[in-house]
Amino acid sequence: MNMQRLRAFQAIMRTGSVTSAADDLRLTQPAVSKLLKALELEVGFPLFHRANGRLTPSAQGTAFYQRAQRILTDIEELATIARNVADNRLGEIRLVAMSQLSTRLFPRAIGEFQKKFPDVFVSLEIIPRRDADRWISGLNFDLGVSALPIVWSGLGYEPFLTLAPVAVVPTANPLSSRAWLGARDLDGQPFIRLTNSNLLRSQVDADLIEANSHPIVKVEVSSPMTACALAAQGVGLAVVDAHSPVVAKTDDFQIVPWKSSILLTYGFFYPKATANPFVPAFKKILKRLAVADQPRSR
C-alpha cells in the first residue's frame, strides 16, 4: 500500500481538513486531494463523507484509521528506536496529557523518573481534549493523564486525584476578598466562560441555572490558563480547575474557593493491550507528586 497516500490520510484525520493537511505535509491542496482519492480507490470504500465542502470520517474510514495509525506510528518510530539503540538506551516511555497537570507536575515527574532511569527515552505529547478521540485512536502511547471521564473502548482507567474547582477573581473586584463564592454571587458579574470542550463548562452552567444566576459573559475561551490571564486583565471572573490559577498566579487576581458539589477527577489512561515496564514507576512518581502538591486557595 502506498505510504504517501496513507500519510495524506493520516494528516487529514489529524488536522480535520485537506487544507490543513496540505500545510502540514507541505504539499498543495490538489495534491493531497489526489492522494486521498487514490487511497479510496485502493482500499475500495469511501474514507470520508463529503458535504458542503467538509469532510467527515466514514465508519469504515475511522476503523481503517485506527489500524493504519498504529502501523504508521511504528514506522515513524523506527528512527527513534535506531537512535536509542545507538545511544545504548534501555527503552522508552511515551506519555500524553490533556490536563493542566502537564504544566505543573509532568516536568518534575519526568525529572525524577530520569534520575531513576537515565537510559530511558521519554516523550510527552500535550493534546487538547477536543482532539483526544482522533489522537488516541492510534493507541500510540504508553500512559496518559486527563480529567476523567473519557470514553474509549481500548483503554484502561485509574483515577488518582479529586479536586474542587476554584473561582479566579480580579483583585480590583470586591468579591476577591470573599472567603468563598457560589453561583449566586456571579449574578450580574462580568464572566469568562469556558467552551464546551472543557468538562467544567456544563457543570458550572448547571450551578448557575440552579441558582438562577445570570453573569454577563464577556469572553468564552477553551483554555483555563487563558481564562486566568483574562481575569488578571480585569475582564471578569472565571471558574476553573484548581491547578491552572496556581501555575498562572499573579497579584492581579485572587483564587477563591468555589462553593459547589462539583469535583474534578484526574486519572491515568493507558492501552489495555500493551504493558510498558516503565509505566508503573512513572505512575507512582506522578501520583505521589500530585497528591503531595494539591493546590490550595489562600
GIMO-V726275 format. One record per helix or strand. SS is the DSSP state (alpha for helix, beta for strand). FROM is the first residue (numbers start at 1). LEN is the number of residues. Records with the same first field share a line. If there is no record, write none. Layout:
# GIMO-V726275
SS = FROM-LEN  FROM-LEN
This chain:
# GIMO-V726275
alpha = 3-13  18-8  29-15  59-28  101-16  129-8  174-4  183-4  199-12  224-9  244-5  279-14
beta = 48-4  54-4  91-7  120-7  143-6  155-9  166-5  180-2  190-5  216-6  237-4  253-6  264-8
